[in-house]
Amino acid sequence: MSSFCKCETPPFHHINFVREELGEDQYGTEVALEPYKECNRVWLVYLIEEPHYANSGRWWRVLITPSERKNFISMLARQFIGNKDWCYIGGSFYNSQSQKKPDKSLFVEKGLTYN
């Protein structure tokens, strides 16, 4: 990233973003694009909530460039995030702490949890 912006530093507050829902992917996971209001950088957000399991909510957040965004659909989200060098993760599964993770192996089997 070329310059520091608050969009790069947790915690991430929904009031600072404009949310564009892309729908669910083939795994039933919510996918959205969230441009930051101040710098217009766009973040891809991948959100899993399993209401039948306590503390199962987790999300991944990665930057997406204008060229990557152009024809982006929700079905591509999981693979897209898995191919990135780093991402932010958070949610009740992680005690609601946001963390930057530099690992490409984001998804483990069906649980989609972070190692």
Backbone bond lengths (Angstrom), bond angles and torsions (degrees), N, CA, C in turn:
res aa  C-N    CA-C-N  psi(-1)  N-CA   C-N-CA  omega(-1)  CA-C   N-CA-C  phi
1 M - - - 1.443 - - 1.525 109.14 -
2 S 1.268 116.63 141.59 1.453 120.35 -172.22 1.520 113.86 -77.06
3 S 1.302 119.69 -36.96 1.454 121.62 -179.79 1.518 110.06 -144.20
4 F 1.318 114.81 155.46 1.449 120.23 -178.44 1.528 110.95 -70.95
5 C 1.310 115.32 139.44 1.456 121.82 176.88 1.518 107.47 -143.50
6 K 1.324 116.50 151.86 1.466 120.70 178.08 1.527 112.17 -60.86
7 C 1.313 118.17 -22.12 1.465 120.14 179.95 1.516 112.09 -67.01
8 E 1.350 116.43 -13.67 1.458 121.63 -179.03 1.523 113.03 -96.26
9 T 1.330 117.48 0.86 1.451 121.24 -174.20 1.520 111.43 -125.26
10 P 1.338 116.63 116.95 1.471 119.51 175.39 1.523 110.34 -64.40
11 P 1.302 118.10 157.70 1.460 125.99 1.97 1.528 111.21 -78.61
12 F 1.306 115.85 153.25 1.457 122.48 179.62 1.529 108.56 -96.55
13 H 1.319 116.38 121.15 1.467 121.50 -178.53 1.518 109.67 -102.30
14 H 1.324 116.60 127.21 1.466 121.19 -176.05 1.528 113.14 -59.03
15 I 1.325 118.10 -25.46 1.468 119.82 -179.10 1.526 112.15 -69.11
16 N 1.343 117.44 -15.54 1.463 121.43 -179.70 1.528 113.14 -91.47
17 F 1.323 116.37 -1.85 1.456 121.82 -176.37 1.519 110.32 -124.60
18 V 1.321 115.53 154.93 1.463 122.38 170.73 1.523 105.25 -105.36
19 R 1.307 117.25 124.26 1.466 120.50 -174.60 1.525 111.41 -97.15
20 E 1.309 116.20 128.43 1.471 123.39 175.74 1.526 107.59 -118.16
21 E 1.308 116.88 103.36 1.464 121.99 -178.65 1.525 109.94 -68.73
22 L 1.319 116.25 131.04 1.460 120.97 175.19 1.524 111.29 -102.21
23 G 1.332 116.26 -8.78 1.460 120.52 -179.00 1.513 110.91 99.73
24 E 1.314 115.36 -164.12 1.458 120.94 -179.68 1.522 110.06 -99.65
25 D 1.336 114.59 153.47 1.455 118.89 173.62 1.527 109.25 -90.40
26 Q 1.312 117.26 -172.03 1.465 121.61 -177.14 1.525 112.67 -68.12
27 Y 1.340 118.02 -9.89 1.463 122.28 178.66 1.526 111.86 -100.68
28 G 1.326 117.94 2.98 1.458 121.81 -179.69 1.509 113.33 79.04
29 T 1.307 116.85 19.67 1.453 123.02 -178.87 1.526 110.08 -94.29
30 E 1.342 116.59 137.36 1.463 121.10 179.44 1.526 110.11 -73.39
31 V 1.317 115.87 134.28 1.455 122.29 -179.53 1.524 108.31 -126.46
32 A 1.338 115.93 134.10 1.466 120.06 179.80 1.523 109.87 -146.94
33 L 1.314 114.87 156.70 1.459 122.20 169.79 1.516 106.75 -106.71
34 E 1.347 116.46 138.09 1.455 120.64 -178.42 1.528 110.49 -132.55
35 P 1.329 117.54 94.58 1.464 119.55 172.24 1.530 109.80 -68.61
36 Y 1.328 115.92 137.73 1.458 121.11 176.51 1.525 107.83 -80.57
37 K 1.306 117.56 134.18 1.471 121.71 -172.86 1.520 113.70 -64.37
38 E 1.326 118.84 -31.33 1.470 120.53 -175.51 1.519 113.70 -84.39
39 C 1.337 118.16 -42.22 1.464 119.75 -174.17 1.530 113.39 -110.61
40 N 1.317 117.32 -11.07 1.470 123.96 -179.06 1.524 114.83 68.70
41 R 1.346 117.99 9.95 1.466 118.94 171.20 1.525 107.18 -64.50
42 V 1.321 115.57 144.26 1.462 120.09 -177.16 1.528 109.13 -109.44
43 W 1.322 114.29 133.87 1.457 122.18 178.77 1.516 109.27 -112.90
44 L 1.326 115.97 135.66 1.457 122.18 171.71 1.524 106.30 -89.93
45 V 1.330 116.57 128.57 1.461 121.94 -179.35 1.524 108.63 -118.44
46 Y 1.321 115.29 130.77 1.471 123.77 -177.77 1.518 106.27 -121.79
47 L 1.325 118.12 114.32 1.463 122.92 -170.33 1.521 111.80 -121.94
48 I 1.329 115.27 125.17 1.464 122.17 177.38 1.516 108.39 -115.35
49 E 1.323 115.36 127.66 1.468 120.78 173.41 1.520 107.08 -133.93
50 E 1.321 116.12 124.49 1.454 122.22 177.80 1.527 107.56 -117.33
51 P 1.335 117.50 93.04 1.462 120.83 -172.43 1.525 114.68 -60.77
52 H 1.313 117.47 -20.57 1.458 120.32 179.46 1.533 112.52 -82.13
53 Y 1.350 117.92 -2.99 1.463 122.64 176.37 1.526 109.57 -123.33
54 A 1.318 116.28 128.92 1.468 120.54 177.35 1.525 109.66 -67.69
55 N 1.328 115.72 143.44 1.470 122.73 176.69 1.529 113.33 52.51
56 S 1.309 116.54 41.53 1.462 120.43 -179.29 1.528 113.00 -101.66
57 G 1.324 117.73 -6.94 1.460 120.56 -177.78 1.512 111.32 -67.61
58 R 1.332 115.77 128.95 1.459 120.26 177.21 1.512 109.55 -149.83
59 W 1.323 114.50 152.37 1.447 119.39 -179.61 1.519 110.19 -142.12
60 W 1.323 114.50 158.50 1.452 123.92 175.24 1.521 106.50 -126.07
61 R 1.322 116.21 144.71 1.468 121.88 -178.29 1.525 108.05 -138.68
62 V 1.344 116.61 122.17 1.465 122.28 178.39 1.528 109.52 -134.91
63 L 1.321 114.81 151.63 1.462 119.54 174.68 1.520 109.70 -71.88
64 I 1.311 115.25 145.61 1.455 121.18 175.84 1.532 107.18 -131.01
65 T 1.317 116.49 129.15 1.461 121.03 -176.96 1.524 110.49 -78.10
66 P 1.335 117.32 162.62 1.470 119.44 177.31 1.531 112.49 -57.19
67 S 1.329 118.35 -38.99 1.466 119.73 179.92 1.530 111.42 -69.69
68 E 1.334 117.97 -36.05 1.462 121.18 177.11 1.529 110.68 -69.17
69 R 1.309 115.90 -33.43 1.470 121.64 -177.22 1.526 113.17 -73.57
70 K 1.301 116.15 -26.47 1.466 122.24 -170.50 1.531 113.90 -47.18
71 N 1.309 119.07 -51.71 1.463 121.97 -178.45 1.524 111.71 -119.26
72 F 1.327 116.36 29.30 1.460 120.94 -174.62 1.525 111.21 -74.39
73 I 1.336 116.07 136.98 1.471 122.08 175.19 1.529 108.82 -128.93
74 S 1.308 116.37 158.29 1.460 121.46 -175.17 1.531 112.82 -58.56
75 M 1.314 118.03 -31.90 1.465 120.73 -178.21 1.522 113.37 -65.04
76 L 1.328 117.42 -15.58 1.462 121.86 -179.85 1.527 112.91 -93.20
77 A 1.321 118.23 -8.18 1.468 122.06 -169.40 1.518 114.00 -60.53
78 R 1.311 117.52 -48.45 1.466 120.53 -175.70 1.528 110.99 -60.84
79 Q 1.307 117.42 -48.03 1.460 121.90 179.18 1.533 110.65 -64.79
80 F 1.324 116.50 -40.68 1.459 121.66 179.60 1.527 110.98 -58.36
81 I 1.325 116.84 -48.92 1.457 121.04 179.91 1.527 110.29 -64.79
82 G 1.317 116.22 -42.04 1.464 120.54 179.58 1.517 113.63 -61.91
83 N 1.321 117.48 -23.05 1.469 121.36 179.59 1.522 113.70 -91.30
84 K 1.322 117.33 -4.93 1.464 120.20 -179.72 1.529 110.75 -81.03
85 D 1.326 116.48 153.50 1.461 121.49 179.54 1.524 112.61 -75.13
86 W 1.327 117.07 -24.94 1.462 120.48 -179.36 1.514 108.99 -157.14
87 C 1.318 115.08 164.56 1.454 121.26 176.56 1.521 108.53 -159.80
88 Y 1.310 115.47 170.24 1.458 121.07 168.95 1.514 106.92 -100.11
89 I 1.324 115.74 144.37 1.458 121.26 174.81 1.515 108.13 -128.71
90 G 1.323 116.63 157.07 1.456 120.31 177.38 1.510 110.54 -175.07
91 G 1.336 115.26 -174.33 1.455 122.03 179.05 1.513 111.33 120.00
92 S 1.327 115.43 174.81 1.466 120.37 -177.11 1.527 111.88 -61.80
93 F 1.310 117.86 -28.66 1.465 121.49 176.66 1.528 110.34 -58.90
94 Y 1.318 116.26 -32.11 1.465 123.01 179.88 1.531 111.39 -104.14
95 N 1.309 117.24 26.67 1.469 122.32 -177.63 1.521 111.60 58.32
96 S 1.328 116.34 33.69 1.462 124.98 177.68 1.517 114.11 61.51
97 Q 1.303 117.58 16.50 1.459 121.38 177.62 1.526 109.59 -89.98
98 S 1.317 116.49 135.13 1.457 121.09 174.56 1.521 107.79 -89.79
99 Q 1.310 116.06 136.48 1.448 121.28 -178.49 1.520 109.42 -137.57
100 K 1.323 116.21 143.53 1.453 120.14 173.55 1.516 107.09 -92.90
101 K 1.328 116.19 126.32 1.455 121.29 -178.24 1.520 110.14 -118.52
102 P 1.333 117.57 126.64 1.466 120.87 -177.96 1.522 114.42 -91.06
103 D 1.307 118.46 15.82 1.455 122.10 -173.60 1.529 110.82 -98.37
104 K 1.326 116.86 141.33 1.465 120.60 177.55 1.514 112.49 -83.08
105 S 1.334 118.81 -21.52 1.466 121.50 -176.48 1.521 110.37 -84.70
106 L 1.315 116.46 72.56 1.459 121.46 -172.71 1.509 114.20 -78.05
107 F 1.302 117.44 -32.03 1.449 119.45 -170.17 1.519 110.98 -113.36
108 V 1.312 115.93 133.48 1.452 122.02 179.52 1.528 108.32 -119.74
109 E 1.306 116.99 115.56 1.453 124.45 177.79 1.525 111.93 44.96
110 K 1.316 117.99 -143.26 1.456 121.83 -175.66 1.520 112.78 -76.26
111 G 1.350 117.26 -26.36 1.447 121.08 -175.67 1.510 114.23 -68.88
112 L 1.328 117.72 -18.69 1.457 122.43 179.34 1.528 111.86 52.56
113 T 1.312 117.51 32.61 1.458 120.48 179.50 1.513 109.91 -91.28
114 Y 1.271 115.57 161.94 1.442 121.62 -178.87 1.511 109.70 -93.11
115 N 1.313 118.39 136.00 1.469 122.48 175.57 1.502 110.71 -75.45
